[in-house]
Amino acid sequence: MGNAGIRSPRFWVKIYVAALLSLFLLGAAENIVDSEGMGFLPLIVLTTPWSWLLMPTWNLPMWGSGLLARELMVFLTCAFSGTANSYILFFLLRRREQKESG
């Protein structure tokens, strides 16, 4: 197996998802201390363009108000955005891998 596992599209998608989870936890920890939400900015940038398109939904009353409302809306927005980006990343890397092998 050797290098084949490291170069596989699944490996890179797993790294991307781990980075998203780490950035969400960092943003949530920063939000407890600062409560401005700027800790989520790296996460939102990494889930671009979908997260920016979904940001207007953050003003909807369905999120509620309270301590966890911001974390819930950011988590769901970035989970959707990260999933979309993960699929795109996987298919692009798989296509590149197929072109190189054959």
C-alpha positions, 0 to 999 in steps of 0.5 A: 500500500505504501504511498497509495494510502497517503495520496488517496482522495479519501485521505485528503478529505479526512484531513479537510474534515479534521481541520474543519472540526478543529476550527469549529472547536477553536471558534466555540472556545473563543466564542465563550471568552469573547462572544464576538464570533470572530473565532469562527472566521477561519472556519467560514473561510475554509468552507467558502463559498457555501458558508458565505451564501448561507450567512443570511440565514443566520438572521432567521428567528429559527435559530433562537436566542441564547448561549448556544444559538450562535454555535448551532447556526455556525455548526449547521452552516459549516457542516453543510458547507464542509460536506459540499466542499468535501464531495467536490474535493473528493471527486476532483482528486479522484478524477486527477488520480484516474487521469494520472493512472490511465 
